[in-house]
Amino acid sequence: MVLFLQWVFYNIVTDFMSMARLSHTLGILLLFLLLSCKGGKQLVGVESSTLELSGTANAAEDSAVLKLIQPYKTVIDKEMNEVLIQSDQPLTKGEPEGALGSFIADIILSEGNKRYGARSGLAADFCMLNNGGLRIALPMGAITKGHIFELMPFENEIVVITLSGAKTKDLLDYIAARNGVPVAGLKMGIKDKVLTKAEINGQPFDPNKNYRIITSDYLAGGGDKMGFFKDAQIETLNYKIRDAIIDYLREESKKGKSISYTVDGRIYYEQ
């Protein structure tokens, strides 16, 4: 959490400084500083002042702000420049299936089930995410921790949801209406945004069976209009999606592997 707040703080300040003219309050910056401290100090007051940053005319003020953020920049640069793995290709989103979405869904299903299985002895049936939650494409070459923070800049956590067959069918219909979303453990056909066929773990979808779905706490809470999760049984793994991705990439790199990924037709258009 401390690193995340420092990263947010640094990006806010550097984004502001890229403007031709900046007026900002040091009170906001002090709030981020206090939130990122590990100690038990309490906020007892805030003093605000305004700095106008407009090029060389305010070089002294610019320098003061740079001096303020330098400790954060040093820590963040060291952390964010860590190379997690090499990628043989760029990974991008797509419809009905994209390499980026399928790759990340595979990771979350695998890493999530490790935690879930150790806790419950059970396994989730499939994973579903949303394209909107993946904020950037991943480049070819070195994939750094910074890339993963940009890809997943939210504090979303992995959860496991148990749905009835009827609610699972609502979920599959939703995916079809969206022309596909990132999934793993699921294969389905779509025609004119309507579900034509679905297989879960290689077996035909059974409307009389309950299914366990790994997803994010944001979607489980109804984000992206996913109302079918309402009143469902939700189990939190206390494991951030971003951390799961980082952990997986590190482990793969230790095995001497790189990212080489091909879409497999898990969501396809019926002719």
RODO-2510 file (C-alpha; in nm, 4 decimals, decimal comma):
residues 271
     n   res          X          Y          Z
     1     m     0,0000     0,0000     0,0000
     2     v     0,2852     0,2418     0,0837
     3     l     0,4467     0,1860    -0,2556
     4     f     0,1107     0,2299    -0,4289
     5     l     0,0458     0,5642    -0,2553
     6     q     0,3964     0,6837    -0,3390
     7     w     0,3428     0,5834    -0,7005
     8     v     0,0103     0,7700    -0,7144
     9     f     0,1627     1,0740    -0,5468
    10     y     0,4565     1,0863    -0,7845
    11     n     0,2366     1,0499    -1,0933
    12     i     0,0004     1,3246    -0,9777
    13     v     0,2855     1,5686    -0,9253
    14     t     0,4692     1,4857    -1,2473
    15     d     0,1446     1,5058    -1,4468
    16     f     0,0798     1,8485    -1,3002
    17     m     0,4325     1,9647    -1,3797
    18     s     0,3890     1,8746    -1,7456
    19     m     0,1357     2,1602    -1,7790
    20     a     0,2487     2,5001    -1,8985
    21     r     0,1019     2,6625    -1,5876
    22     l     0,0262     2,4921    -1,2550
    23     s    -0,1498     2,6064    -0,9430
    24     h    -0,1676     2,3418    -0,6746
    25     t    -0,2057     2,3239    -0,2995
    26     l     0,0611     2,1746    -0,0799
    27     g    -0,2175     2,0559     0,1482
    28     i    -0,3058     1,7801    -0,0990
    29     l     0,0588     1,6747    -0,1226
    30     l     0,0914     1,6695     0,2545
    31     l    -0,2078     1,4378     0,2726
    32     f    -0,0377     1,1840     0,0458
    33     l     0,2816     1,2138     0,2479
    34     l     0,0962     1,1421     0,5707
    35     l    -0,0929     0,8489     0,4206
    36     s     0,2294     0,6914     0,3030
    37     c     0,3952     0,7070     0,6455
    38     k     0,4116     0,3868     0,8465
    39     g     0,4093     0,5602     1,1822
    40     g     0,1109     0,6474     1,3940
    41     k     0,1295     1,0252     1,3538
    42     q    -0,1972     1,2137     1,3254
    43     l    -0,2837     1,5091     1,1092
    44     v    -0,3284     1,8130     1,3330
    45     g    -0,3421     2,0877     1,0731
    46     v    -0,2806     2,1796     0,7115
    47     e    -0,1182     2,4903     0,5712
    48     s    -0,1700     2,5634     0,2020
    49     s     0,0220     2,7774    -0,0400
    50     t     0,0190     2,8182    -0,4152
    51     l     0,3083     2,7742    -0,6545
    52     e     0,2779     2,9006    -1,0102
    53     l     0,4879     2,6845    -1,2433
    54     s     0,5247     2,8427    -1,5852
    55     g     0,8640     2,7627    -1,7293
    56     t     1,1924     2,9383    -1,6632
    57     a     1,0288     3,2325    -1,4866
    58     n     0,9542     3,0067    -1,1926
    59     a     1,2618     2,7858    -1,1960
    60     a     1,3060     2,8215    -0,8197
    61     e     0,9514     2,6980    -0,7512
    62     d     0,9954     2,4139    -1,0014
    63     s     1,3141     2,3131    -0,8275
    64     a     1,1416     2,3179    -0,4890
    65     v     0,8725     2,0784    -0,6069
    66     l     1,1286     1,8502    -0,7711
    67     k     1,3233     1,8429    -0,4448
    68     l     1,0015     1,7509    -0,2623
    69     i     0,9265     1,4517    -0,4857
    70     q     1,2860     1,3320    -0,5321
    71     p     1,2801     1,0829    -0,2388
    72     y     0,9653     0,9292    -0,3828
    73     k     1,1103     0,9214    -0,7333
    74     t     1,4206     0,7382    -0,6120
    75     v     1,2174     0,4690    -0,4359
    76     i     0,9640     0,4391    -0,7168
    77     d     1,2228     0,4227    -0,9948
    78     k     1,4044     0,1399    -0,8188
    79     e     1,0830    -0,0555    -0,7642
    80     m     0,9088     0,0141    -1,0925
    81     n     1,2119    -0,0476    -1,3138
    82     e     1,2437    -0,4072    -1,1916
    83     v     1,2246    -0,6329    -1,4979
    84     l     0,9827    -0,9165    -1,4262
    85     i     1,0057    -1,1064    -1,7546
    86     q     1,0784    -1,0691    -2,1256
    87     s     0,7971    -1,0819    -2,3803
    88     d     0,8435    -1,2161    -2,7325
    89     q     0,5485    -1,0108    -2,8547
    90     p     0,3218    -0,7187    -2,7674
    91     l    -0,0022    -0,8160    -2,5917
    92     t    -0,3161    -0,6198    -2,6775
    93     k    -0,6902    -0,6339    -2,6114
    94     g    -0,9356    -0,7535    -2,8752
    95     e    -1,2823    -0,8871    -2,9516
    96     p    -1,4152    -1,1447    -2,9140
    97     e    -1,0789    -1,2495    -2,7670
    98     g    -0,7484    -1,0679    -2,7236
    99     a    -0,4073    -1,2008    -2,6264
   100     l    -0,3770    -0,9579    -2,3359
   101     g    -0,7135    -1,0391    -2,1795
   102     s    -0,6785    -1,4160    -2,2189
   103     f    -0,3228    -1,4122    -2,0836
   104     i    -0,4215    -1,2139    -1,7739
   105     a    -0,7344    -1,4253    -1,7170
   106     d    -0,5198    -1,7417    -1,7332
   107     i    -0,2874    -1,5934    -1,4703
   108     i    -0,5684    -1,4931    -1,2350
   109     l    -0,7400    -1,8322    -1,2637
   110     s    -0,4130    -2,0151    -1,1931
   111     e    -0,2823    -1,7919    -0,9128
   112     g    -0,6265    -1,7463    -0,7600
   113     n    -0,6895    -2,1194    -0,7488
   114     k    -0,3584    -2,1748    -0,5712
   115     r    -0,4801    -1,9545    -0,2863
   116     y    -0,8378    -2,0764    -0,2991
   117     g    -0,7385    -2,4421    -0,3145
   118     a    -0,4976    -2,4108    -0,0211
   119     r    -0,7770    -2,2554     0,1849
   120     s    -1,0796    -2,4626     0,0848
   121     g    -0,9547    -2,7675    -0,1022
   122     l    -1,1772    -2,6552    -0,3901
   123     a    -1,1158    -2,4935    -0,7285
   124     a    -1,2971    -2,2224    -0,9194
   125     d    -1,4416    -2,3329    -1,2529
   126     f    -1,3489    -2,0319    -1,4618
   127     c    -1,2282    -1,6731    -1,4513
   128     m    -1,3965    -1,3647    -1,5914
   129     l    -1,2516    -1,0116    -1,6005
   130     n    -1,3355    -0,6964    -1,7966
   131     n    -1,1427    -0,5261    -2,0750
   132     g    -1,1918    -0,1873    -1,9123
   133     g    -0,9864    -0,2979    -1,6141
   134     l    -0,6804    -0,3558    -1,8331
   135     r    -0,5532    -0,0029    -1,8855
   136     i    -0,2586    -0,0497    -2,1224
   137     a    -0,1190    -0,3015    -2,3702
   138     l     0,2002    -0,4819    -2,2715
   139     p     0,4983    -0,4206    -2,5026
   140     m     0,7409    -0,6623    -2,6594
   141     g     1,0686    -0,6848    -2,4681
   142     a     1,1234    -0,6153    -2,1003
   143     i     0,8075    -0,6169    -1,8881
   144     t     0,8675    -0,4177    -1,5710
   145     k     0,6780    -0,3833    -1,2479
   146     g     0,5887    -0,0341    -1,3660
   147     h     0,4123    -0,1819    -1,6690
   148     i     0,1965    -0,3977    -1,4401
   149     f     0,1071    -0,0982    -1,2205
   150     e    -0,0013     0,0854    -1,5364
   151     l    -0,1899    -0,2197    -1,6626
   152     m    -0,3723    -0,2629    -1,3318
   153     p    -0,3557     0,0712    -1,1435
   154     f    -0,6378    -0,0232    -0,9075
   155     e    -0,6331    -0,2005    -0,5714
   156     n    -0,8745    -0,4672    -0,6947
   157     e    -0,8604    -0,8053    -0,5211
   158     i    -0,9384    -1,1575    -0,6384
   159     v    -1,2644    -1,3067    -0,5165
   160     v    -1,4456    -1,6348    -0,5773
   161     i    -1,8194    -1,6174    -0,6424
   162     t    -2,0576    -1,9147    -0,6332
   163     l    -2,3459    -1,8798    -0,8785
   164     s    -2,6447    -2,0964    -0,9561
   165     g    -2,6808    -2,2346    -1,3056
   166     a    -2,9427    -1,9700    -1,3844
   167     k    -2,7202    -1,6853    -1,2692
   168     t    -2,4251    -1,8355    -1,4557
   169     k    -2,6382    -1,8338    -1,7711
   170     d    -2,7047    -1,4628    -1,7095
   171     l    -2,3289    -1,4137    -1,6874
   172     l    -2,2683    -1,6016    -2,0138
   173     d    -2,5393    -1,3971    -2,1860
   174     y    -2,3710    -1,0808    -2,0579
   175     i    -2,0366    -1,1904    -2,2049
   176     a    -2,2023    -1,2617    -2,5392
   177     a    -2,3786    -0,9240    -2,5422
   178     r    -2,0397    -0,7574    -2,4845
   179     n    -1,8834    -0,9455    -2,7783
   180     g    -1,6541    -1,1184    -2,5341
   181     v    -1,4551    -1,0286    -2,2237
   182     p    -1,1328    -1,1786    -2,0826
   183     v    -1,2026    -1,5341    -1,9628
   184     a    -1,0178    -1,8528    -1,8743
   185     g    -1,1555    -2,2044    -1,8250
   186     l    -1,4508    -2,1122    -2,0455
   187     k    -1,5161    -2,1609    -2,4172
   188     m    -1,8204    -2,0109    -2,5839
   189     g    -1,9668    -1,9250    -2,9215
   190     i    -2,1442    -1,5992    -3,0050
   191     k    -2,3667    -1,5001    -3,2956
   192     d    -2,5115    -1,1497    -3,3227
   193     k    -2,4220    -1,0947    -2,9534
   194     v    -2,6214    -1,4008    -2,8477
   195     l    -2,4749    -1,7081    -2,6767
   196     t    -2,4834    -2,0176    -2,8984
   197     k    -2,2709    -2,2668    -2,7016
   198     a    -2,0722    -2,2784    -2,3790
   199     e    -1,8258    -2,5236    -2,2280
   200     i    -1,6778    -2,4907    -1,8791
   201     n    -1,3627    -2,6899    -1,8082
   202     g    -1,4259    -2,8847    -2,1278
   203     q    -1,7779    -2,9862    -2,0258
   204     p    -2,1062    -2,8523    -2,1692
   205     f    -2,2637    -2,5837    -1,9550
   206     d    -2,5169    -2,7372    -1,7133
   207     p    -2,7970    -2,4965    -1,6096
   208     n    -2,8684    -2,7169    -1,3055
   209     k    -2,5171    -2,6913    -1,1634
   210     n    -2,3587    -2,4281    -0,9394
   211     y    -2,0345    -2,2744    -1,0653
   212     r    -1,7486    -2,0961    -0,8918
   213     i    -1,6132    -1,7945    -1,0784
   214     i    -1,2901    -1,6104    -1,0055
   215     t    -1,3150    -1,2385    -1,0721
   216     s    -1,2345    -0,8996    -0,9162
   217     d    -1,4035    -0,7504    -0,6119
   218     y    -1,5013    -0,4550    -0,8327
   219     l    -1,7034    -0,6743    -1,0686
   220     a    -1,8373    -0,8832    -0,7804
   221     g    -1,9788    -0,5618    -0,6361
   222     g    -2,1813    -0,4989    -0,9529
   223     g    -1,9255    -0,2996    -1,1509
   224     d    -1,9741    -0,2875    -1,5291
   225     k    -2,3471    -0,3511    -1,4751
   226     m    -2,2938    -0,7054    -1,3481
   227     g    -2,6111    -0,7254    -1,1446
   228     f    -2,6248    -1,1054    -1,1606
   229     f    -2,3642    -1,1154    -0,8801
   230     k    -2,6107    -0,9573    -0,6366
   231     d    -2,6776    -1,1762    -0,3297
   232     a    -2,4221    -1,4356    -0,4476
   233     q    -2,1807    -1,6084    -0,2119
   234     i    -1,8500    -1,4185    -0,2311
   235     e    -1,5198    -1,5367    -0,0845
   236     t    -1,2321    -1,2895    -0,0648
   237     l    -0,8786    -1,4226    -0,1076
   238     n    -0,7019    -1,1076     0,0210
   239     y    -0,4817    -1,1183    -0,2878
   240     k    -0,4591    -0,8240    -0,5274
   241     i    -0,4921    -0,8917    -0,8988
   242     r    -0,1816    -0,6835    -0,9632
   243     d     0,0196    -0,8851    -0,7091
   244     a    -0,0932    -1,2119    -0,8672
   245     i     0,0294    -1,0959    -1,2079
   246     i     0,3640    -0,9837    -1,0654
   247     d     0,4106    -1,3093    -0,8729
   248     y     0,3343    -1,5195    -1,1800
   249     l     0,5680    -1,3288    -1,4117
   250     r     0,8551    -1,3472    -1,1631
   251     e     0,8125    -1,7230    -1,1250
   252     e     0,7985    -1,7798    -1,4995
   253     s     1,1130    -1,5738    -1,5475
   254     k     1,2939    -1,7769    -1,2801
   255     k     1,2123    -2,0870    -1,4861
   256     g     1,3858    -1,9254    -1,7824
   257     k     1,0603    -1,8607    -1,9677
   258     s     0,9440    -1,5587    -2,1625
   259     i     0,5941    -1,4532    -2,2666
   260     s     0,4884    -1,6191    -2,5900
   261     y     0,1109    -1,6298    -2,6212
   262     t    -0,1399    -1,7226    -2,8913
   263     v    -0,5167    -1,6816    -2,8651
   264     d    -0,6914    -2,0189    -2,8681
   265     g    -1,0475    -1,9387    -2,9770
   266     r    -1,1991    -1,9610    -2,6292
   267     i    -1,4559    -1,7031    -2,7422
   268     y    -1,5479    -1,7206    -3,1076
   269     y    -1,8081    -1,5983    -3,3561
   270     e    -2,0418    -1,8597    -3,4988
   271     q    -2,0839    -1,8447    -3,8759
***
